[in-house]
Each structure stands twice: as C-alpha cells, then as structure tokens.
Amino acid sequence: MSSAPTFPRRGKVPEGRMGDAEDERRSPSSTSPIRRALARHLPPPGEGKEIWVAGVDGCRAGWIAAFLNLKSGAWCFHYATSLAAIADAPQRPKIIAIDMPMGFLEQAEPGGRACEREARKLLKGKTSSVFAVPVRAVLASPSYAHALAVNRASSDHRLGLSKQAWHLVPKMRELDALLDSRPPLRKRVFEAHPELAFTRLNKGAPVMASKKTEEGRRLRLNLLAFAGFEQSKARWAEHRSAHKLRRADVADDDAYDALAVCVTARRIAEHNDVVLPTKPVRDSRGIEMAVRY
C-alpha cells in the first residue's frame, strides 16, 4: 500500500477492496449516495479540518481537475491552463492523483516501466489504454523524429515510441518540471490511471465499452454515481458552459477521467489504494515509478 500523509478517519478501511459500486448499491443507509460513499471514512463531526483531494487529467487546453472535500462530500470541477494552478488552487488539495506518467526510465525496456506492465495484466482487452512511457531523455526532444531516435538509442532493445506517447510529452515535461522545482509536491502528487479506477469500481472487471461511445459514457457515469459523484454529466455541462470551454479543448471523457482518478485520490488519503508494483522503485531524479488505483 502507499506511503502517504496521515489523515484523520473514522475507522480502519479494508485494504485492496474491490466491488465498491456493488457495496454501495446494497447499502441500507437512507442517507444520500455521497454520504454513503464517504460515511465510513470521515472523522467524527467537528474533528479535523477541511481536507480536499483532487483527480487531474490532461486536456488539449491544459488540465481539468475534480476536487473533493473529504469531510463534507462537496465536489467541483476546476479547469486550469497550468498544473501549478491546480496544486495552488484555493482548496489546496492534500492529495493529487493525476493521469499522467511520473518517473522515467533511463533505458527503454520491453513493456515500459514495471507499473505499466502490471497495469496491463489487470486490463485484459484494454491494454492499449496503457502505453509505454518514453525514457527521460525524450522529455528534452524538440520533435517526434528526435524523440524516436533518442528512445531507440537508449538501450539495446531499440524500442520506438508511439505517437500517442509523443503527444503527451509536453504534459509529462510540465509535471516533471513541477516536481523537480517543488520537491514537497512529491508527497502530494501520485500517478493514477482512470481505467484502473473504473475497473476497481466495476468489481474488478475492465469497462470494455470505449469512453468515446454513448454506452461507454453511460457505464462510467453510473460507476461514478455509485462512488458518490452524482449528476456528473449535468455538472460538467454547467462547468463547461460557465467557463466557455469547447469540447475540442476539454473533452467530456477528460472530465469523467478526472472524476475517476479523484476516487483514487480519496483512496490514497484513506490508505486504501492499491499500488502497482507493490514495491515501487524511483527514477534517477528520485521520483517514484508507480500507478495507484
């Protein structure tokens, strides 16, 4: 399990639990779903201070975050052009789970980092959602052709680099620079993966329908509702309209992925997250190479 700051909580939470959506569906409580989802994790009334966590996903125009107050259950979306603006938002999230690689190999290995290989084992039929992260030297590359050559030259395996990975390099570079310039953030920011988060909510079964389809969106929204994020679709539409965000700049699935990894952020704060691999290693800069869900 993860090593994270200590947070006040009501009692011990079983580690590595799966099937949360099913548990919440069967709850006899007459309180609202958000209360049912959080009740067993909150400190007694009046104890502790406001604690916010955040789930973050990169988008074409910047970053979209979902903030959750662990004490009240209140939550909201937050769009920002920079990742630093998310970390420094008024809520000051204590834990930030982000769908972006953290920590890089110096030499490319088949299958990428250990956390990527472990994640693919849990996402049968969805392994394409976990791409091999480039080596650290690629972050300084000015073009795809240069990045491809650098990745291949990093080891005898001569491994290339997908276009998908290259398009995310600016985001990886921004996150890496932030962690390098502000080391204390390394205790607050953790890599997560939305498909792993949805898999855990779905009783351990990957959500096979694409998030780009109506069926895929419906299934994911249902899981988010069971996790306490009700009316996600309507609230996202309201936020997008209020901030004049175009779908081309922030896609609907970016917002829903932010909510999914916000569930992971809550688990990290409660010491109820699963870490891949179980014994993570750190890269040459001391950044942990692990994925949580």
SULBEL-V556330 format. One record per residue. BURIAL is 1 if it has 24 or more other C-alpha atoms within 12 Angstrom, else 0. D_LAST is the distance of its C-alpha to the last C-alpha in Angstrom with 2 decimals. Layout:
# SULBEL-V556330
((BURIAL/D_LAST) (BURIAL/D_LAST))
This chain:
# SULBEL-V556330
((1/10.49) (1/10.44) (1/13.76) (1/13.87) (0/16.87) (0/18.17) (1/18.10) (1/20.49) (1/19.35) (0/21.38) (0/20.45) (0/18.19) (0/15.01) (0/14.49) (0/11.80) (1/9.34) (1/10.81) (1/10.65) (0/12.97) (1/12.51) (1/14.56) (0/17.26) (0/17.45) (1/18.00) (1/20.44) (0/22.50) (0/22.60) (0/26.30) (0/25.90) (0/28.19) (0/26.26) (0/24.39) (1/20.93) (1/19.44) (1/21.22) (1/20.16) (1/16.46) (1/17.01) (1/20.11) (0/18.86) (1/16.95) (1/19.75) (0/22.60) (0/26.07) (0/27.87) (0/29.42) (0/27.36) (0/25.28) (0/25.08) (1/23.19) (1/19.59) (1/17.73) (1/14.22) (1/13.51) (1/11.37) (1/13.35) (1/14.32) (1/17.45) (1/20.42) (1/23.96) (0/25.50) (1/23.01) (1/19.73) (1/18.56) (1/16.56) (1/15.75) (1/16.75) (1/16.26) (1/18.71) (1/17.36) (1/20.96) (1/22.47) (1/19.69) (0/21.25) (1/19.31) (1/20.53) (1/20.09) (1/21.27) (1/22.54) (1/23.68) (0/25.30) (1/23.86) (1/20.62) (1/22.78) (0/23.82) (1/20.30) (1/19.99) (0/23.55) (0/23.48) (0/25.41) (1/22.34) (0/21.43) (1/17.67) (1/16.83) (1/13.19) (1/12.37) (1/9.06) (1/10.68) (1/10.64) (1/13.17) (1/13.77) (1/14.60) (1/16.94) (1/19.40) (1/21.48) (1/25.23) (1/26.11) (1/24.52) (1/23.35) (1/23.12) (1/19.66) (1/18.63) (1/16.47) (1/15.17) (1/11.47) (1/12.69) (1/14.69) (1/12.07) (1/9.85) (1/13.18) (0/13.92) (1/11.27) (1/12.44) (0/16.09) (0/18.21) (1/15.73) (0/15.80) (0/17.68) (1/14.68) (1/13.72) (1/16.87) (1/18.28) (1/18.21) (1/21.77) (1/23.34) (1/23.87) (1/27.49) (1/26.63) (1/25.55) (0/29.29) (0/30.45) (0/32.59) (0/32.37) (1/30.57) (0/33.51) (0/33.28) (1/29.52) (1/30.09) (0/32.87) (1/31.00) (1/28.01) (1/30.53) (0/32.63) (1/29.86) (0/30.17) (0/32.46) (0/29.98) (0/31.04) (1/27.71) (1/27.76) (1/25.39) (0/24.38) (0/25.60) (0/22.12) (1/20.99) (1/24.26) (1/23.95) (1/20.79) (1/22.58) (1/24.01) (1/20.60) (1/19.44) (1/22.80) (1/22.51) (1/19.20) (1/20.60) (1/23.86) (1/22.38) (1/20.59) (0/23.87) (0/26.11) (0/24.19) (0/22.75) (0/21.76) (1/18.99) (1/17.21) (1/16.48) (1/15.09) (1/13.30) (1/10.01) (1/8.92) (1/6.01) (1/6.73) (1/7.95) (1/8.98) (1/5.89) (1/5.17) (1/8.86) (1/9.03) (1/7.51) (1/9.86) (1/12.44) (0/12.92) (1/11.32) (0/13.53) (1/12.82) (1/14.63) (1/17.56) (0/19.55) (0/19.35) (1/18.07) (0/21.54) (0/23.34) (0/24.38) (0/22.93) (0/19.51) (1/19.60) (0/20.92) (1/18.24) (1/15.42) (1/17.54) (1/18.11) (1/14.50) (1/14.17) (1/17.45) (1/16.38) (1/13.51) (1/16.40) (1/16.84) (1/20.24) (1/22.59) (1/20.01) (1/22.38) (0/25.41) (0/23.95) (1/22.68) (0/26.16) (0/27.78) (1/25.88) (1/26.60) (0/30.22) (0/30.69) (0/29.56) (0/31.29) (1/28.30) (0/29.11) (0/26.78) (0/27.73) (0/26.25) (1/23.13) (1/22.18) (1/21.04) (1/17.90) (1/17.08) (1/17.22) (1/15.19) (1/12.37) (1/12.70) (1/12.42) (1/9.24) (1/7.49) (1/9.79) (1/8.20) (1/5.12) (1/8.30) (1/9.89) (1/7.67) (1/8.29) (1/11.84) (1/12.21) (1/11.11) (1/9.04) (1/5.62) (1/5.42) (1/6.83) (1/8.50) (1/11.39) (0/12.05) (0/14.81) (1/14.13) (0/17.34) (0/18.53) (0/20.49) (0/24.15) (0/23.47) (0/21.40) (1/18.06) (1/15.09) (1/13.83) (1/10.20) (1/6.90) (1/3.78) (1/0.00))
